[in-house]
Amino acid sequence: MTTWTYAPAPESAALANLQPTYRPFIDGKFVDGGGEPLKTLNPATEEVLAEVGTASADDVDRAVAAARHAYETTWGPMSGAERAKYLYRIARVVAERSRELAVLETLDNGKPIRESRDVDVPTAAAHLFHHAGWADKLEYAGLGPAPRPVGVVGSVIPWNFPLLMAAWKIAPALACGNTIVLKPAETTPLTALVLAEIAADAGLPDGVLNVVPGAGDVGQALVGHQGLDKVAFTGSTDVGKEIQRRLAGTGRRLTLELGGKAANIVYDDAPLDQAVEGVVDGIFFNQGHVCCAGSRLLIQESIAEEFAELLHARIETLRVGDPLDKNTDVGAINSRAQLDRIVELTAAGDAEGALRWTSSCPLPERGLFFPPTVFSGVEQTMRVAREEIFGPVLSVLTFRTPEEAVAKANNTPYGLSAGIWTEKGSKALWTSQRLRAGVVWTNTFNRFDPASPFGGYRESGFGREGGRVGLEAYLAR
């Protein structure tokens, strides 16, 4: 049998236009931050990419004050049609600079360039375009006859989709007439700062958008700031709970998009090849660094053995390696701390009696990498079935009846997403109506559209982002 491999197809790192230093963006200017500078790393090599100035508590005060002034004097009173022009302008530049942004995202985050290029950047631009279209139509959104902006928004975003999450927060806030202070993740601040540069080049009025890089102390200073009218947080459930406790009784609005442990249910009448592709995409996309990842596979017993063989064969074809190589399927784990957590939880799976299967793909000699891994024989009480691993690790459980599938799928403190694979529409509808998840995909997974709301239940948070429903959190009535 003839064997062949893909020739290396690396994208040029020079396209990122990487700068040696980056600074906070406050009141329309890049300024020296009062915090201790941090060094952001390339997780594929653990080499320093750039030094990033961080914000102090005083910087956060100045950013919130600038946002308040812009809201009261410029952005809030501006007509929706005029606000839309700025958002359209920003969206167009994001699209025009898409290759640069994709390479920069991959260098800073570790995800494969094909994902940054084909998913993250285009979807970020789509959110900006979509919400620009809403800016002058808010009174027709079904949210009251005269909706008005909430005021100043403080947003904290995670490291798994840095540019996309920034656009996800900025676009609806600005479209509705709010101003915003954004805190990017400590390990992935670069694309958010370039987005601020794009906004400034687009002529966005001073103070409308502010970006304050830093670690958890900067996030704490921001979400607890009394000058905010709303907090929007995407991140871990533990931090989300702390924010909710902190804001309780303050009158400030809060939306939380937190962790997940999604079930991907495969019935015996599913199109198996299609389901295998969906399962692989559901857990190995972005190295499993996805809050809605399909990390629990529920297979009907009658097809479990056949499906496992197909799944293992497909996983064996995944290429782990240089994220800048266009052939790479699974890139680098974002940080040493996250890699350590993945190692810890997979070791717990071994200790609790689950059967580990690991892809035989070679790993790079340096950098932060973890091979695609599948646990079978998983019981619902095991940590690999209950805790969010946030890595390329799939836990497999079986079921006999649709009722058992629903019971096992709902046996989690989370409720963000789920997937259903079946050729019967009635079975898909029956199942989706009983799953306690904010987003349910049928015969697909990880499909996102700015016109469709996204959010969870229980420990996956509350509130919705995207679509007409997502505007509500940024409007007062």
One Martini backbone bead per residue (centre of mass of N, CA, C, O) as a GRO file, in nm:
protein
  477
    1MET     BB    1   0.097   0.036   0.022
    2THR     BB    2   0.054   0.366  -0.022
    3THR     BB    3   0.224   0.632   0.127
    4TRP     BB    4   0.140   0.961   0.267
    5THR     BB    5   0.218   1.310   0.302
    6TYR     BB    6   0.222   1.621   0.410
    7ALA     BB    7   0.343   1.903   0.322
    8PRO     BB    8   0.461   2.173   0.428
    9ALA     BB    9   0.236   2.479   0.513
   10PRO     BB   10   0.344   2.762   0.605
   11GLU     BB   11   0.283   3.042   0.756
   12SER     BB   12   0.370   3.367   0.791
   13ALA     BB   13   0.466   3.541   1.073
   14ALA     BB   14   0.507   3.830   0.945
   15LEU     BB   15   0.195   3.895   0.899
   16ALA     BB   16   0.139   3.996   1.203
   17ASN     BB   17   0.298   4.249   1.282
   18LEU     BB   18   0.484   4.226   1.519
   19GLN     BB   19   0.535   4.371   1.828
   20PRO     BB   20   0.733   4.428   2.105
   21THR     BB   21   0.497   4.629   2.201
   22TYR     BB   22   0.215   4.682   2.424
   23ARG     BB   23  -0.080   4.885   2.504
   24PRO     BB   24  -0.306   5.042   2.645
   25PHE     BB   25  -0.655   5.150   2.575
   26ILE     BB   26  -0.730   5.501   2.642
   27ASP     BB   27  -0.912   5.744   2.524
   28GLY     BB   28  -0.785   5.690   2.217
   29LYS     BB   29  -0.512   5.570   2.354
   30PHE     BB   30  -0.188   5.471   2.388
   31VAL     BB   31  -0.069   5.365   2.707
   32ASP     BB   32   0.091   5.361   2.997
   33GLY     BB   33   0.094   5.128   3.227
   34GLY     BB   34   0.079   5.070   3.588
   35GLY     BB   35   0.153   4.790   3.551
   36GLU     BB   36   0.293   4.491   3.519
   37PRO     BB   37   0.453   4.361   3.284
   38LEU     BB   38   0.393   4.127   3.021
   39LYS     BB   39   0.450   3.806   2.869
   40THR     BB   40   0.378   3.680   2.564
   41LEU     BB   41   0.323   3.353   2.433
   42ASN     BB   42   0.416   3.085   2.235
   43PRO     BB   43   0.283   2.768   2.272
   44ALA     BB   44   0.459   2.618   2.043
   45THR     BB   45   0.751   2.738   2.195
   46GLU     BB   46   0.769   2.938   2.453
   47GLU     BB   47   0.803   3.210   2.327
   48VAL     BB   48   0.842   3.537   2.306
   49LEU     BB   49   0.648   3.790   2.156
   50ALA     BB   50   0.566   4.011   2.388
   51GLU     BB   51   0.522   4.316   2.549
   52VAL     BB   52   0.272   4.400   2.803
   53GLY     BB   53   0.091   4.640   2.913
   54THR     BB   54  -0.066   4.715   3.220
   55ALA     BB   55  -0.322   4.771   3.432
   56SER     BB   56  -0.435   4.968   3.675
   57ALA     BB   57  -0.661   5.092   3.883
   58ASP     BB   58  -0.632   5.377   3.763
   59ASP     BB   59  -0.678   5.291   3.469
   60VAL     BB   60  -0.962   5.188   3.511
   61ASP     BB   61  -1.078   5.455   3.601
   62ARG     BB   62  -1.012   5.606   3.335
   63ALA     BB   63  -1.172   5.421   3.145
   64VAL     BB   64  -1.451   5.460   3.275
   65ALA     BB   65  -1.456   5.768   3.251
   66ALA     BB   66  -1.430   5.776   2.944
   67ALA     BB   67  -1.685   5.611   2.886
   68ARG     BB   68  -1.881   5.804   3.025
   69HIS     BB   69  -1.824   6.056   2.858
   70ALA     BB   70  -1.890   5.930   2.581
   71TYR     BB   71  -2.181   5.851   2.647
   72GLU     BB   72  -2.291   6.146   2.727
   73THR     BB   73  -2.160   6.318   2.463
   74THR     BB   74  -2.160   6.104   2.204
   75TRP     BB   75  -2.271   5.803   2.174
   76GLY     BB   76  -2.550   5.812   2.301
   77PRO     BB   77  -2.669   6.063   2.121
   78MET     BB   78  -2.625   5.909   1.880
   79SER     BB   79  -2.721   5.783   1.607
   80GLY     BB   80  -2.763   5.478   1.473
   81ALA     BB   81  -2.659   5.542   1.188
   82GLU     BB   82  -2.383   5.652   1.284
   83ARG     BB   83  -2.284   5.405   1.440
   84ALA     BB   84  -2.288   5.210   1.199
   85LYS     BB   85  -2.052   5.330   1.041
   86TYR     BB   86  -1.831   5.244   1.238
   87LEU     BB   87  -1.886   4.939   1.237
   88TYR     BB   88  -1.848   4.895   0.937
   89ARG     BB   89  -1.560   4.994   0.928
   90ILE     BB   90  -1.440   4.787   1.120
   91ALA     BB   91  -1.533   4.533   0.969
   92ARG     BB   92  -1.379   4.587   0.705
   93VAL     BB   93  -1.092   4.587   0.831
   94VAL     BB   94  -1.099   4.306   0.943
   95ALA     BB   95  -1.131   4.175   0.666
   96GLU     BB   96  -0.875   4.303   0.534
   97ARG     BB   97  -0.692   4.193   0.802
   98SER     BB   98  -0.726   3.878   0.831
   99ARG     BB   99  -0.445   3.754   0.797
  100GLU     BB  100  -0.305   3.900   1.025
  101LEU     BB  101  -0.501   3.815   1.254
  102ALA     BB  102  -0.468   3.510   1.224
  103VAL     BB  103  -0.166   3.492   1.286
  104LEU     BB  104  -0.173   3.633   1.560
  105GLU     BB  105  -0.367   3.435   1.696
  106THR     BB  106  -0.193   3.180   1.662
  107LEU     BB  107   0.058   3.278   1.815
  108ASP     BB  108  -0.099   3.349   2.094
  109ASN     BB  109  -0.286   3.073   2.118
  110GLY     BB  110  -0.235   2.789   1.911
  111LYS     BB  111  -0.416   2.772   1.686
  112PRO     BB  112  -0.501   2.691   1.392
  113ILE     BB  113  -0.492   2.870   1.104
  114ARG     BB  114  -0.756   2.759   0.976
  115GLU     BB  115  -0.932   2.865   1.209
  116SER     BB  116  -0.862   3.162   1.214
  117ARG     BB  117  -0.924   3.206   0.906
  118ASP     BB  118  -1.226   3.044   0.886
  119VAL     BB  119  -1.355   3.149   1.175
  120ASP     BB  120  -1.274   3.379   1.369
  121VAL     BB  121  -1.251   3.627   1.179
  122PRO     BB  122  -1.518   3.605   1.015
  123THR     BB  123  -1.703   3.605   1.269
  124ALA     BB  124  -1.620   3.876   1.379
  125ALA     BB  125  -1.711   4.039   1.134
  126ALA     BB  126  -2.006   3.941   1.137
  127HIS     BB  127  -2.081   4.072   1.408
  128LEU     BB  128  -2.029   4.362   1.318
  129PHE     BB  129  -2.220   4.369   1.078
  130HIS     BB  130  -2.482   4.281   1.217
  131HIS     BB  131  -2.491   4.512   1.439
  132ALA     BB  132  -2.486   4.746   1.247
  133GLY     BB  133  -2.776   4.680   1.137
  134TRP     BB  134  -2.919   4.743   1.427
  135ALA     BB  135  -2.862   5.042   1.521
  136ASP     BB  136  -3.134   5.164   1.343
  137LYS     BB  137  -3.354   4.910   1.468
  138LEU     BB  138  -3.432   4.881   1.778
  139GLU     BB  139  -3.747   4.952   1.772
  140TYR     BB  140  -3.784   4.658   1.597
  141ALA     BB  141  -3.693   4.421   1.820
  142GLY     BB  142  -3.914   4.381   2.057
  143LEU     BB  143  -3.794   4.590   2.314
  144GLY     BB  144  -3.961   4.829   2.261
  145PRO     BB  145  -4.025   5.159   2.150
  146ALA     BB  146  -3.765   5.297   2.342
  147PRO     BB  147  -3.475   5.206   2.337
  148ARG     BB  148  -3.187   5.212   2.557
  149PRO     BB  149  -2.903   5.241   2.684
  150VAL     BB  150  -2.729   5.147   2.965
  151GLY     BB  151  -2.403   5.237   2.913
  152VAL     BB  152  -2.151   5.102   3.091
  153VAL     BB  153  -1.926   4.844   2.989
  154GLY     BB  154  -1.793   4.542   3.133
  155SER     BB  155  -1.542   4.324   2.986
  156VAL     BB  156  -1.465   3.968   3.000
  157ILE     BB  157  -1.227   3.758   2.839
  158PRO     BB  158  -1.098   3.486   2.693
  159TRP     BB  159  -0.840   3.265   2.537
  160ASN     BB  160  -0.987   3.088   2.304
  161PHE     BB  161  -1.140   3.369   2.161
  162PRO     BB  162  -1.021   3.667   2.143
  163LEU     BB  163  -1.147   3.815   1.894
  164LEU     BB  164  -1.435   3.704   1.897
  165MET     BB  165  -1.508   3.793   2.189
  166ALA     BB  166  -1.465   4.091   2.142
  167ALA     BB  167  -1.682   4.123   1.920
  168TRP     BB  168  -1.916   3.998   2.086
  169LYS     BB  169  -1.911   4.247   2.287
  170ILE     BB  170  -1.881   4.512   2.119
  171ALA     BB  171  -2.105   4.515   1.903
  172PRO     BB  172  -2.370   4.537   2.082
  173ALA     BB  173  -2.288   4.769   2.262
  174LEU     BB  174  -2.246   4.985   2.034
  175ALA     BB  175  -2.515   4.955   1.879
  176CYS     BB  176  -2.684   5.047   2.152
  177GLY     BB  177  -2.491   5.299   2.283
  178ASN     BB  178  -2.254   5.192   2.425
  179THR     BB  179  -1.983   5.163   2.631
  180ILE     BB  180  -1.634   5.021   2.667
  181VAL     BB  181  -1.457   4.784   2.881
  182LEU     BB  182  -1.180   4.573   2.803
  183LYS     BB  183  -1.069   4.241   2.920
  184PRO     BB  184  -0.827   4.053   2.838
  185ALA     BB  185  -0.645   3.796   2.840
  186GLU     BB  186  -0.335   3.735   2.963
  187THR     BB  187  -0.239   3.528   2.716
  188THR     BB  188  -0.444   3.706   2.485
  189PRO     BB  189  -0.408   4.046   2.393
  190LEU     BB  190  -0.341   4.130   2.091
  191THR     BB  191  -0.607   4.144   1.912
  192ALA     BB  192  -0.752   4.353   2.089
  193LEU     BB  193  -0.541   4.580   2.036
  194VAL     BB  194  -0.577   4.582   1.728
  195LEU     BB  195  -0.877   4.650   1.736
  196ALA     BB  196  -0.830   4.928   1.862
  197GLU     BB  197  -0.667   5.036   1.626
  198ILE     BB  198  -0.894   5.008   1.419
  199ALA     BB  199  -1.094   5.195   1.562
  200ALA     BB  200  -0.917   5.447   1.551
  201ASP     BB  201  -0.884   5.449   1.237
  202ALA     BB  202  -1.212   5.473   1.211
  203GLY     BB  203  -1.292   5.716   1.428
  204LEU     BB  204  -1.355   5.645   1.700
  205PRO     BB  205  -1.447   5.779   1.965
  206ASP     BB  206  -1.335   5.870   2.245
  207GLY     BB  207  -1.403   5.611   2.493
  208VAL     BB  208  -1.579   5.383   2.365
  209LEU     BB  209  -1.302   5.219   2.356
  210ASN     BB  210  -1.146   4.999   2.599
  211VAL     BB  211  -0.816   4.849   2.680
  212VAL     BB  212  -0.727   4.625   2.967
  213PRO     BB  213  -0.467   4.471   3.046
  214GLY     BB  214  -0.426   4.159   3.236
  215ALA     BB  215  -0.500   4.014   3.513
  216GLY     BB  216  -0.717   3.937   3.763
  217ASP     BB  217  -0.699   4.221   3.900
  218VAL     BB  218  -0.822   4.376   3.661
  219GLY     BB  219  -1.090   4.228   3.650
  220GLN     BB  220  -1.177   4.301   3.940
  221ALA     BB  221  -1.170   4.610   3.905
  222LEU     BB  222  -1.385   4.614   3.682
  223VAL     BB  223  -1.639   4.447   3.787
  224GLY     BB  224  -1.636   4.634   4.068
  225HIS     BB  225  -1.713   4.892   3.933
  226GLN     BB  226  -1.926   5.169   3.994
  227GLY     BB  227  -1.923   5.288   3.682
  228LEU     BB  228  -2.104   5.063   3.603
  229ASP     BB  229  -2.399   4.901   3.433
  230LYS     BB  230  -2.235   4.649   3.306
  231VAL     BB  231  -2.165   4.291   3.291
  232ALA     BB  232  -1.950   4.088   3.074
  233PHE     BB  233  -1.892   3.732   3.094
  234THR     BB  234  -1.622   3.509   2.988
  235GLY     BB  235  -1.572   3.183   3.150
  236SER     BB  236  -1.545   3.057   3.437
  237THR     BB  237  -1.749   2.942   3.683
  238ASP     BB  238  -1.601   3.040   3.937
  239VAL     BB  239  -1.576   3.337   3.850
  240GLY     BB  240  -1.877   3.386   3.795
  241LYS     BB  241  -1.970   3.347   4.086
  242GLU     BB  242  -1.805   3.578   4.206
  243ILE     BB  243  -1.935   3.803   4.042
  244GLN     BB  244  -2.224   3.758   4.138
  245ARG     BB  245  -2.168   3.816   4.435
  246ARG     BB  246  -2.053   4.105   4.391
  247LEU     BB  247  -2.327   4.219   4.232
  248ALA     BB  248  -2.514   4.175   4.444
  249GLY     BB  249  -2.730   4.454   4.493
  250THR     BB  250  -2.624   4.689   4.279
  251GLY     BB  251  -2.795   4.695   3.985
  252ARG     BB  252  -2.614   4.555   3.798
  253ARG     BB  253  -2.567   4.411   3.517
  254LEU     BB  254  -2.565   4.049   3.410
  255THR     BB  255  -2.356   3.832   3.211
  256LEU     BB  256  -2.306   3.469   3.162
  257GLU     BB  257  -2.038   3.269   3.010
  258LEU     BB  258  -1.953   2.945   3.066
  259GLY     BB  259  -1.928   2.639   3.113
  260GLY     BB  260  -1.895   2.285   2.995
  261LYS     BB  261  -2.060   1.936   2.920
  262ALA     BB  262  -2.127   1.820   2.643
  263ALA     BB  263  -2.360   1.635   2.460
  264ASN     BB  264  -2.319   1.365   2.215
  265ILE     BB  265  -2.580   1.218   2.037
  266VAL     BB  266  -2.587   0.872   1.911
  267TYR     BB  267  -2.783   0.711   1.710
  268ASP     BB  268  -2.855   0.415   1.527
  269ASP     BB  269  -2.970   0.614   1.273
  270ALA     BB  270  -2.719   0.745   1.206
  271PRO     BB  271  -2.486   0.906   1.017
  272LEU     BB  272  -2.182   0.795   1.084
  273ASP     BB  273  -1.978   0.965   0.923
  274GLN     BB  274  -2.100   1.235   1.007
  275ALA     BB  275  -2.079   1.192   1.314
  276VAL     BB  276  -1.776   1.165   1.333
  277GLU     BB  277  -1.713   1.448   1.235
  278GLY     BB  278  -1.876   1.594   1.459
  279VAL     BB  279  -1.720   1.479   1.701
  280VAL     BB  280  -1.441   1.579   1.623
  281ASP     BB  281  -1.519   1.879   1.608
  282GLY     BB  282  -1.646   1.900   1.900
  283ILE     BB  283  -1.346   1.832   2.052
  284PHE     BB  284  -1.085   1.926   1.851
  285PHE     BB  285  -1.157   2.197   1.830
  286ASN     BB  286  -0.935   2.400   1.964
  287GLN     BB  287  -0.829   2.164   2.157
  288GLY     BB  288  -1.103   2.193   2.338
  289HIS     BB  289  -1.121   2.521   2.366
  290VAL     BB  290  -1.453   2.481   2.445
  291CYS     BB  291  -1.741   2.537   2.614
  292CYS     BB  292  -1.923   2.362   2.381
  293ALA     BB  293  -1.797   2.102   2.386
  294GLY     BB  294  -1.816   1.753   2.291
  295SER     BB  295  -1.707   1.574   2.570
  296ARG     BB  296  -1.972   1.387   2.551
  297LEU     BB  297  -2.027   1.059   2.440
  298LEU     BB  298  -2.341   0.924   2.323
  299ILE     BB  299  -2.396   0.579   2.260
  300GLN     BB  300  -2.558   0.345   2.116
  301GLU     BB  301  -2.506   0.019   2.182
  302SER     BB  302  -2.550  -0.112   1.889
  303ILE     BB  303  -2.295   0.100   1.776
  304ALA     BB  304  -2.039   0.132   1.955
  305GLU     BB  305  -1.819  -0.041   1.817
  306GLU     BB  306  -1.833   0.076   1.531
  307PHE     BB  307  -1.791   0.372   1.610
  308ALA     BB  308  -1.515   0.345   1.749
  309GLU     BB  309  -1.360   0.258   1.497
  310LEU     BB  310  -1.418   0.508   1.325
  311LEU     BB  311  -1.310   0.717   1.526
  312HIS     BB  312  -1.018   0.620   1.553
  313ALA     BB  313  -0.948   0.640   1.253
  314ARG     BB  314  -0.996   0.946   1.233
  315ILE     BB  315  -0.800   1.043   1.457
  316GLU     BB  316  -0.538   0.928   1.321
  317THR     BB  317  -0.549   1.170   1.094
  318LEU     BB  318  -0.463   1.372   1.286
  319ARG     BB  319  -0.277   1.676   1.306
  320VAL     BB  320  -0.002   1.750   1.515
  321GLY     BB  321   0.121   2.098   1.544
  322ASP     BB  322   0.196   2.355   1.375
  323PRO     BB  323  -0.024   2.616   1.367
  324LEU     BB  324   0.094   2.750   1.088
  325ASP     BB  325   0.007   2.498   0.957
  326LYS     BB  326  -0.238   2.418   0.723
  327ASN     BB  327  -0.242   2.095   0.816
  328THR     BB  328  -0.332   2.149   1.094
  329ASP     BB  329  -0.566   2.030   1.346
  330VAL     BB  330  -0.382   2.036   1.617
  331GLY     BB  331  -0.261   2.235   1.845
  332ALA     BB  332  -0.187   2.430   2.106
  333ILE     BB  333  -0.169   2.476   2.424
  334ASN     BB  334  -0.203   2.780   2.573
  335SER     BB  335  -0.088   2.666   2.858
  336ARG     BB  336   0.068   2.528   3.121
  337ALA     BB  337  -0.175   2.522   3.313
  338GLN     BB  338  -0.368   2.373   3.116
  339LEU     BB  339  -0.196   2.123   3.071
  340ASP     BB  340  -0.192   2.033   3.368
  341ARG     BB  341  -0.499   1.986   3.385
  342ILE     BB  342  -0.523   1.770   3.172
  343VAL     BB  343  -0.331   1.570   3.305
  344GLU     BB  344  -0.485   1.541   3.570
  345LEU     BB  345  -0.765   1.439   3.453
  346THR     BB  346  -0.655   1.192   3.299
  347ALA     BB  347  -0.539   1.054   3.550
  348ALA     BB  348  -0.817   1.024   3.684
  349GLY     BB  349  -0.930   0.833   3.470
  350ASP     BB  350  -0.734   0.606   3.527
  351ALA     BB  351  -0.791   0.575   3.838
  352GLU     BB  352  -1.117   0.518   3.781
  353GLY     BB  353  -1.117   0.305   3.510
  354ALA     BB  354  -1.071   0.417   3.252
  355LEU     BB  355  -1.019   0.389   2.898
  356ARG     BB  356  -0.732   0.468   2.725
  357TRP     BB  357  -0.706   0.649   2.412
  358THR     BB  358  -0.432   0.725   2.187
  359SER     BB  359  -0.293   0.885   1.962
  360SER     BB  360  -0.007   0.821   1.739
  361CYS     BB  361   0.075   1.094   1.707
  362PRO     BB  362   0.310   1.312   1.675
  363LEU     BB  363   0.499   1.530   1.874
  364PRO     BB  364   0.642   1.793   1.943
  365GLU     BB  365   0.941   1.868   2.111
  366ARG     BB  366   0.804   2.148   2.146
  367GLY     BB  367   0.580   2.269   2.354
  368LEU     BB  368   0.212   2.269   2.394
  369PHE     BB  369   0.103   1.934   2.398
  370PHE     BB  370  -0.187   1.714   2.315
  371PRO     BB  371  -0.330   1.429   2.254
  372PRO     BB  372  -0.573   1.267   2.128
  373THR     BB  373  -0.842   1.158   2.352
  374VAL     BB  374  -1.002   0.847   2.474
  375PHE     BB  375  -1.272   0.753   2.687
  376SER     BB  376  -1.379   0.449   2.809
  377GLY     BB  377  -1.585   0.326   3.044
  378VAL     BB  378  -1.768   0.553   3.148
  379GLU     BB  379  -1.877   0.710   3.434
  380GLN     BB  380  -2.073   0.958   3.579
  381THR     BB  381  -1.873   0.992   3.840
  382MET     BB  382  -1.649   1.081   3.682
  383ARG     BB  383  -1.443   1.341   3.613
  384VAL     BB  384  -1.448   1.310   3.292
  385ALA     BB  385  -1.780   1.349   3.310
  386ARG     BB  386  -1.796   1.635   3.495
  387GLU     BB  387  -1.544   1.787   3.411
  388GLU     BB  388  -1.380   2.049   3.270
  389ILE     BB  389  -1.102   2.011   3.062
  390PHE     BB  390  -1.020   2.182   2.809
  391GLY     BB  391  -0.959   1.950   2.585
  392PRO     BB  392  -0.849   1.664   2.382
  393VAL     BB  393  -1.109   1.509   2.547
  394LEU     BB  394  -1.299   1.205   2.539
  395SER     BB  395  -1.612   1.087   2.666
  396VAL     BB  396  -1.759   0.753   2.685
  397LEU     BB  397  -2.098   0.664   2.651
  398THR     BB  398  -2.394   0.468   2.704
  399PHE     BB  399  -2.713   0.365   2.548
  400ARG     BB  400  -3.054   0.246   2.484
  401THR     BB  401  -3.245   0.494   2.526
  402PRO     BB  402  -3.371   0.804   2.496
  403GLU     BB  403  -3.418   0.843   2.800
  404GLU     BB  404  -3.126   0.779   2.882
  405ALA     BB  405  -2.987   0.996   2.718
  406VAL     BB  406  -3.118   1.239   2.858
  407ALA     BB  407  -3.034   1.173   3.147
  408LYS     BB  408  -2.727   1.182   3.092
  409ALA     BB  409  -2.707   1.462   2.963
  410ASN     BB  410  -2.842   1.607   3.232
  411ASN     BB  411  -2.597   1.488   3.415
  412THR     BB  412  -2.526   1.809   3.494
  413PRO     BB  413  -2.436   2.137   3.592
  414TYR     BB  414  -2.468   2.199   3.306
  415GLY     BB  415  -2.608   2.413   3.000
  416LEU     BB  416  -2.505   2.490   2.690
  417SER     BB  417  -2.483   2.215   2.511
  418ALA     BB  418  -2.576   2.006   2.215
  419GLY     BB  419  -2.603   1.683   2.041
  420ILE     BB  420  -2.770   1.535   1.746
  421TRP     BB  421  -2.793   1.195   1.593
  422THR     BB  422  -3.029   1.165   1.322
  423GLU     BB  423  -3.282   1.072   1.072
  424LYS     BB  424  -3.506   1.165   1.280
  425GLY     BB  425  -3.692   1.438   1.339
  426SER     BB  426  -3.866   1.350   1.583
  427LYS     BB  427  -3.627   1.265   1.763
  428ALA     BB  428  -3.482   1.534   1.769
  429LEU     BB  429  -3.716   1.696   1.895
  430TRP     BB  430  -3.762   1.528   2.146
  431THR     BB  431  -3.477   1.566   2.259
  432SER     BB  432  -3.441   1.879   2.257
  433GLN     BB  433  -3.688   1.934   2.454
  434ARG     BB  434  -3.517   1.771   2.704
  435LEU     BB  435  -3.276   1.945   2.694
  436ARG     BB  436  -3.050   2.126   2.917
  437ALA     BB  437  -2.988   2.359   2.674
  438GLY     BB  438  -2.916   2.644   2.493
  439VAL     BB  439  -2.777   2.456   2.265
  440VAL     BB  440  -2.899   2.267   1.975
  441TRP     BB  441  -2.769   2.024   1.766
  442THR     BB  442  -2.840   1.884   1.432
  443ASN     BB  443  -2.623   1.721   1.243
  444THR     BB  444  -2.422   1.905   1.412
  445PHE     BB  445  -2.144   2.138   1.503
  446ASN     BB  446  -2.030   2.440   1.578
  447ARG     BB  447  -2.261   2.649   1.503
  448PHE     BB  448  -2.237   2.996   1.400
  449ASP     BB  449  -2.447   3.296   1.443
  450PRO     BB  450  -2.522   3.631   1.487
  451ALA     BB  451  -2.848   3.568   1.463
  452SER     BB  452  -2.787   3.367   1.702
  453PRO     BB  453  -2.836   3.267   2.007
  454PHE     BB  454  -2.616   3.246   2.306
  455GLY     BB  455  -2.637   3.010   2.584
  456GLY     BB  456  -2.719   2.918   2.926
  457TYR     BB  457  -2.744   2.704   3.204
  458ARG     BB  458  -2.679   2.720   3.507
  459GLU     BB  459  -2.328   2.676   3.517
  460SER     BB  460  -2.336   2.831   3.218
  461GLY     BB  461  -2.535   3.055   3.285
  462PHE     BB  462  -2.662   3.381   3.164
  463GLY     BB  463  -2.791   3.475   2.892
  464ARG     BB  464  -2.764   3.638   2.565
  465GLU     BB  465  -2.576   3.606   2.253
  466GLY     BB  466  -2.706   3.725   1.992
  467GLY     BB  467  -2.916   3.855   1.816
  468ARG     BB  468  -3.202   3.991   1.922
  469VAL     BB  469  -3.187   3.885   2.216
  470GLY     BB  470  -2.890   3.999   2.274
  471LEU     BB  471  -2.975   4.307   2.300
  472GLU     BB  472  -3.120   4.326   2.577
  473ALA     BB  473  -2.860   4.352   2.767
  474TYR     BB  474  -2.805   4.659   2.615
  475LEU     BB  475  -3.098   4.746   2.715
  476ALA     BB  476  -3.330   4.991   2.808
  477ARG     BB  477  -3.694   5.041   2.927
   0.00000   0.00000   0.00000
